[in-house]
Amino acid sequence: MDEIYAEDHDLEDEPGSRGYDADQDASYFCWACGEEIVVPVDPTMGERQVYVEDCPVCCRPNELHVELDLEHGGVRCWSEPVG
């Protein structure tokens, strides 16, 4: 199960990790095809969000996890296979 972290983790330890801006977008890598996907971040949906989104490249479903650090403006985003 691949997870992509930013801000609150050592990015050197996470291959393919990116930093994020909580006011704009976050990105994750599709667990199936490896494509980097950019998604908008909606802070009104809460600090911890989980939802399913199909990869726009390979059409496989990704369970997205988004965690916002509203105090410091950081975002952590990763995907997992559904099921």
C-alpha positions as CSV (number, residue, x, y, z in Angstrom):
1,M,0.0,0.0,0.0
2,D,1.7,3.2,-1.2
3,E,1.3,6.4,0.8
4,I,2.4,9.9,-0.1
5,Y,3.1,12.3,2.7
6,A,4.1,16.0,2.9
7,E,4.8,18.7,5.5
8,D,4.8,16.6,8.7
9,H,7.1,13.8,7.5
10,D,10.7,13.8,6.4
11,L,10.3,14.1,2.6
12,E,13.7,12.4,2.1
13,D,12.2,9.2,3.5
14,E,9.2,9.2,1.2
15,P,10.0,8.5,-2.5
16,G,8.0,10.7,-4.8
17,S,6.7,13.0,-2.0
18,R,5.8,16.6,-2.7
19,G,5.1,19.6,-0.5
20,Y,1.5,21.0,-0.6
21,D,-0.2,24.4,-0.2
22,A,-3.4,24.0,1.8
23,D,-5.0,27.0,0.1
24,Q,-4.8,25.4,-3.3
25,D,-4.2,21.9,-4.4
26,A,-2.7,18.6,-3.3
27,S,-1.4,15.7,-5.3
28,Y,-1.1,12.0,-4.9
29,F,0.2,9.1,-7.0
30,C,-2.3,6.6,-8.3
31,W,-1.7,3.3,-6.6
32,A,-2.4,1.5,-9.9
33,C,-0.6,3.4,-12.7
34,G,1.7,5.6,-10.7
35,E,0.5,8.8,-12.4
36,E,0.7,12.0,-10.2
37,I,-2.8,13.5,-9.9
38,V,-3.6,17.0,-8.6
39,V,-6.8,17.5,-6.6
40,P,-8.3,20.6,-5.1
41,V,-8.3,20.9,-1.3
42,D,-11.6,22.0,0.3
43,P,-10.9,23.0,3.9
44,T,-14.7,23.4,4.6
45,M,-15.0,19.5,4.4
46,G,-13.0,19.1,7.6
47,E,-9.4,18.5,8.7
48,R,-9.6,14.8,7.8
49,Q,-11.2,13.7,4.6
50,V,-11.6,10.3,2.9
51,Y,-13.3,9.9,-0.4
52,V,-13.1,7.8,-3.6
53,E,-12.0,9.3,-6.9
54,D,-11.3,7.5,-10.2
55,C,-7.8,8.1,-11.6
56,P,-8.3,10.3,-14.7
57,V,-5.5,8.3,-16.5
58,C,-6.3,4.6,-15.8
59,C,-9.8,5.0,-14.4
60,R,-9.2,2.8,-11.4
61,P,-10.7,4.0,-8.1
62,N,-8.4,5.5,-5.5
63,E,-9.4,6.0,-1.9
64,L,-8.0,9.4,-1.1
65,H,-7.0,10.5,2.3
66,V,-6.5,14.2,2.9
67,E,-5.4,15.6,6.3
68,L,-5.2,19.4,6.8
69,D,-3.0,21.2,9.3
70,L,-5.0,24.4,9.4
71,E,-2.8,25.9,12.0
72,H,0.4,25.6,9.9
73,G,-1.2,25.5,6.4
74,G,0.1,22.0,5.5
75,V,-1.7,19.2,3.7
76,R,-1.0,15.4,3.7
77,C,-2.5,13.5,0.9
78,W,-2.2,9.8,-0.2
79,S,-4.1,7.1,-2.0
80,E,-4.9,3.5,-1.4
81,P,-6.7,0.8,-3.4
82,V,-10.4,0.7,-2.8
83,G,-11.6,-2.3,-0.8
